[in-house]
């Protein structure tokens, strides 16, 4: 006598819990990601071959626009009293400066609060040379000889130009 074949019972998987977990993880990563803070002024950077990575913190940004407007932007830590407890908070400081002397004054104040802060200059490629010369001369007079000038990488600019066509 032949053995009877057992009927197969189909298995049904419910995907709802897995989709819920995926969305919860997505929301968690979106909420905890720190995005790049907005710039004081958007500038078109000149091109170069340099490929040095900038640190995410301890940076003093000097922005020079195409109209020779100057901005100093840095983040400092402030102690705030909340319900009797002192809490450290990051405070973003953006200042508009009229002269190179004001720029150096703001940098020196920021450096007094954070000695390891790196000075970074972002100048528009259409900014006048005289403005940059004045800033660098004032920095040299105040013994601020270590700074970076930010440029756009040529490879990135060629790729973005090709994508825009």
C-alpha positions in Angstrom: 0.0 0.0 0.0 1.3 3.4 -1.0 1.9 6.0 1.7 -0.3 9.0 1.5 1.4 12.3 0.8 0.9 14.9 3.4 -0.6 18.2 2.3 1.7 21.1 2.5 0.5 24.0 4.6 1.5 27.3 3.1 3.3 29.7 5.3 2.2 33.3 5.3 4.7 36.0 6.5 3.4 39.3 7.7 5.8 42.1 6.6 4.1 44.9 8.6 6.5 44.7 11.7 9.6 44.8 9.5 8.3 47.9 7.6 7.5 49.5 11.0 11.0 48.9 12.2 12.5 50.3 8.9 10.5 53.5 9.2 11.4 53.9 12.9 15.1 53.5 12.1 14.7 56.0 9.3 13.1 58.5 11.6 15.7 57.9 14.3 18.6 58.6 11.8 16.9 61.7 10.4 16.3 63.1 13.9 19.9 62.5 15.2 21.8 63.5 12.1 23.6 66.9 12.4 23.4 68.8 9.2 25.8 71.4 7.9 24.8 74.8 9.4 23.7 77.4 6.9 26.5 79.7 5.6 26.4 83.4 6.5 26.5 84.2 2.7 26.6 81.9 -0.3 29.8 82.4 -2.3 31.2 81.0 -5.5 34.6 79.5 -4.6 37.6 79.6 -6.9 38.9 76.2 -8.2 42.1 74.4 -7.1 43.6 70.9 -6.8 43.6 70.9 -3.0 41.8 68.1 -1.2 42.2 68.8 2.6 39.2 67.8 4.8 38.0 70.5 7.2 37.1 69.7 10.8 33.4 69.8 11.8 34.0 71.9 14.9 36.4 74.5 16.3 36.3 76.5 13.1 36.1 80.3 12.7 34.7 81.1 9.2 35.5 84.4 7.5 33.3 84.8 4.4 34.0 87.5 1.8 31.2 87.9 -0.8 31.5 89.1 -4.4 30.4 92.6 -3.2 33.3 92.6 -0.7 31.0 92.2 2.3 32.8 90.4 5.2 31.2 88.0 7.7 32.7 86.2 10.7 30.9 83.0 11.8 31.8 80.7 14.7 30.2 78.5 17.3 30.9 78.9 21.0 29.8 77.0 24.0 27.7 78.9 26.6 26.6 77.9 30.1 22.9 78.4 30.6 21.0 78.1 33.9 17.9 75.9 33.5 15.9 75.2 36.6 19.0 75.6 38.8 21.2 73.4 36.6 24.0 74.8 34.3 23.8 73.3 30.9 26.3 73.7 28.1 24.8 74.9 24.8 26.3 75.6 21.4 25.7 79.2 20.3 26.3 80.3 16.7 27.7 83.8 16.3 27.4 85.5 12.9 28.8 89.1 12.6 28.8 91.4 9.6 32.0 93.5 9.5 32.8 96.7 7.6 36.6 96.7 7.8 39.4 94.1 8.0 40.2 95.5 11.5 36.7 94.5 12.7 37.2 91.0 11.2 40.4 90.5 13.2 38.7 91.9 16.3 36.0 89.2 16.0 38.6 86.5 15.3 40.6 87.4 18.4 37.5 87.4 20.6 36.5 83.9 19.2 40.1 82.7 19.7 40.1 83.9 23.3 37.1 81.5 23.9 38.6 78.6 21.9 42.3 78.6 21.5 42.4 75.6 19.2 39.9 77.1 16.7 41.1 77.0 13.1 40.6 80.2 11.0 39.1 79.5 7.5 38.6 82.1 4.8 35.9 81.5 2.1 36.2 84.2 -0.5 34.1 84.5 -3.6 36.1 84.2 -6.8 34.7 87.6 -7.8 35.8 89.4 -4.6 38.4 92.1 -5.0 42.0 91.3 -4.2 42.3 94.4 -2.1 39.8 93.1 0.5 41.6 89.8 0.8 45.0 91.7 1.0 43.7 93.9 3.9 42.4 90.9 5.8 45.6 88.9 5.4 47.7 92.0 6.3 45.7 92.5 9.5 46.0 88.8 10.4 49.7 89.0 9.9 50.0 92.1 12.1 48.1 90.3 14.9 50.2 87.1 14.7 47.4 85.0 13.1 49.6 83.4 10.5 47.9 80.0 10.4 44.7 79.9 8.4 43.1 78.1 5.4 41.6 79.5 2.2 38.8 77.3 1.0 38.5 76.5 -2.7 36.3 74.2 -4.8 37.9 71.1 -6.1 38.3 71.1 -9.9 37.1 67.5 -10.3 33.9 68.3 -8.4 33.2 71.5 -10.4 33.7 69.7 -13.7 31.3 66.9 -12.6 28.7 69.4 -11.5 29.0 71.4 -14.8 28.6 68.1 -16.8 25.5 67.2 -14.7 24.0 70.6 -15.3 24.2 70.4 -19.1 
